[in-house]
């Protein structure tokens, strides 16, 4: 059964924003999250090995989130804010425990 056309967005810019936020922004957030986990949790080797699998799961979940919003650019703003917060956490954690 096809989707109801009144729920589909016809703007190509909104479609681009949602697809790019899911692909690029979702991957950046999932990678930064796992980099922070390696720095802040004990046993970084085990966390790094496990992150090979969990990064794909988190990225898949973050790939779906932009389609829950009406405006794709708001998702980009949200993803950028989350990325900045995670990068700040990574930056301060990297000063304490360098990620080599």
C-alpha positions as a Markdown table, in Angstrom:
| # | Residue | x | y | z |
|---|---|---|---|---|
| 1 | Unk | 0.0 | 0.0 | 0.0 |
| 2 | Unk | 1.6 | 3.3 | -1.0 |
| 3 | Unk | 2.1 | 6.2 | 1.4 |
| 4 | Unk | -0.6 | 8.9 | 1.6 |
| 5 | Unk | 0.7 | 11.8 | -0.5 |
| 6 | Unk | -0.4 | 14.4 | 2.0 |
| 7 | Unk | 2.2 | 13.1 | 4.4 |
| 8 | Unk | 5.0 | 13.2 | 1.9 |
| 9 | Unk | 7.2 | 16.3 | 1.6 |
| 10 | Unk | 7.5 | 17.6 | -2.0 |
| 11 | Unk | 10.3 | 20.1 | -1.3 |
| 12 | Unk | 13.6 | 18.8 | -2.7 |
| 13 | Unk | 15.6 | 20.9 | -0.1 |
| 14 | Unk | 13.7 | 19.4 | 2.8 |
| 15 | Unk | 14.3 | 15.9 | 1.4 |
| 16 | Unk | 18.0 | 16.7 | 1.0 |
| 17 | Unk | 18.2 | 18.1 | 4.5 |
| 18 | Unk | 16.6 | 15.0 | 6.0 |
| 19 | Unk | 18.7 | 12.5 | 4.0 |
| 20 | Unk | 22.0 | 14.4 | 4.6 |
| 21 | Unk | 21.2 | 14.9 | 8.3 |
| 22 | Unk | 20.5 | 11.2 | 8.7 |
| 23 | Unk | 23.6 | 10.0 | 6.7 |
| 24 | Unk | 26.2 | 12.6 | 7.6 |
| 25 | Unk | 25.0 | 14.0 | 10.9 |
| 26 | Unk | 24.0 | 10.6 | 12.3 |
| 27 | Unk | 27.4 | 9.1 | 11.5 |
| 28 | Unk | 29.2 | 12.1 | 13.1 |
| 29 | Unk | 27.2 | 11.8 | 16.3 |
| 30 | Unk | 27.6 | 8.0 | 16.5 |
| 31 | Unk | 31.4 | 8.3 | 15.9 |
| 32 | Unk | 31.8 | 11.1 | 18.5 |
| 33 | Unk | 29.7 | 9.2 | 21.0 |
| 34 | Unk | 31.9 | 6.1 | 20.7 |
| 35 | Unk | 35.1 | 8.2 | 20.9 |
| 36 | Unk | 33.8 | 9.7 | 24.1 |
| 37 | Unk | 32.9 | 6.3 | 25.5 |
| 38 | Unk | 36.4 | 5.0 | 24.9 |
| 39 | Unk | 37.9 | 7.9 | 26.8 |
| 40 | Unk | 35.5 | 8.0 | 29.7 |
| 41 | Unk | 34.7 | 4.4 | 30.4 |
| 42 | Unk | 37.1 | 1.8 | 31.9 |
| 43 | Unk | 38.5 | -0.9 | 29.7 |
| 44 | Unk | 38.9 | 1.2 | 26.5 |
| 45 | Unk | 40.0 | -1.8 | 24.4 |
| 46 | Unk | 36.8 | -3.7 | 25.0 |
| 47 | Unk | 34.7 | -0.6 | 24.4 |
| 48 | Unk | 36.6 | 0.1 | 21.1 |
| 49 | Unk | 36.0 | -3.5 | 19.9 |
| 50 | Unk | 32.4 | -3.4 | 20.9 |
| 51 | Unk | 32.0 | 0.0 | 19.2 |
| 52 | Unk | 32.5 | -1.7 | 15.8 |
| 53 | Unk | 29.1 | -3.2 | 16.1 |
| 54 | Unk | 27.3 | -0.6 | 18.2 |
| 55 | Unk | 28.3 | 2.3 | 15.9 |
| 56 | Unk | 26.3 | 0.8 | 13.1 |
| 57 | Unk | 23.2 | 0.3 | 15.4 |
| 58 | Unk | 23.4 | 3.9 | 16.7 |
| 59 | Unk | 23.9 | 5.2 | 13.2 |
| 60 | Unk | 20.9 | 3.3 | 12.0 |
| 61 | Unk | 18.7 | 4.7 | 14.7 |
| 62 | Unk | 19.9 | 8.2 | 14.0 |
| 63 | Unk | 19.3 | 7.7 | 10.3 |
| 64 | Unk | 15.5 | 7.4 | 11.1 |
| 65 | Unk | 15.2 | 10.3 | 13.5 |
| 66 | Unk | 15.1 | 13.1 | 10.8 |
| 67 | Unk | 12.0 | 11.7 | 9.3 |
| 68 | Unk | 10.1 | 12.2 | 12.5 |
| 69 | Unk | 10.5 | 16.0 | 12.1 |
| 70 | Unk | 8.7 | 18.2 | 9.6 |
| 71 | Unk | 11.6 | 20.5 | 9.0 |
| 72 | Unk | 14.9 | 18.9 | 8.0 |
| 73 | Unk | 17.0 | 22.0 | 8.8 |
| 74 | Unk | 15.9 | 21.8 | 12.5 |
| 75 | Unk | 17.3 | 18.3 | 12.6 |
| 76 | Unk | 20.6 | 19.6 | 11.2 |
| 77 | Unk | 20.7 | 22.2 | 14.0 |
| 78 | Unk | 19.9 | 19.6 | 16.6 |
| 79 | Unk | 22.5 | 17.2 | 15.3 |
| 80 | Unk | 25.1 | 20.0 | 15.1 |
| 81 | Unk | 24.4 | 21.0 | 18.7 |
| 82 | Unk | 24.7 | 17.4 | 19.8 |
| 83 | Unk | 28.0 | 17.0 | 17.8 |
| 84 | Unk | 29.4 | 20.2 | 19.5 |
| 85 | Unk | 28.5 | 18.9 | 22.9 |
| 86 | Unk | 30.1 | 15.5 | 22.2 |
| 87 | Unk | 33.2 | 17.1 | 20.8 |
| 88 | Unk | 33.6 | 19.3 | 23.9 |
| 89 | Unk | 33.3 | 16.2 | 26.0 |
| 90 | Unk | 35.8 | 14.4 | 23.8 |
| 91 | Unk | 38.2 | 17.4 | 24.0 |
| 92 | Unk | 38.2 | 17.6 | 27.8 |
| 93 | Unk | 38.5 | 13.8 | 28.1 |
| 94 | Unk | 41.4 | 13.7 | 25.6 |
| 95 | Unk | 43.3 | 16.1 | 27.8 |
| 96 | Unk | 42.9 | 13.8 | 30.8 |
| 97 | Unk | 43.5 | 10.5 | 28.9 |
| 98 | Unk | 45.0 | 10.9 | 25.4 |
| 99 | Unk | 43.4 | 8.7 | 22.8 |
| 100 | Unk | 46.5 | 7.2 | 21.1 |
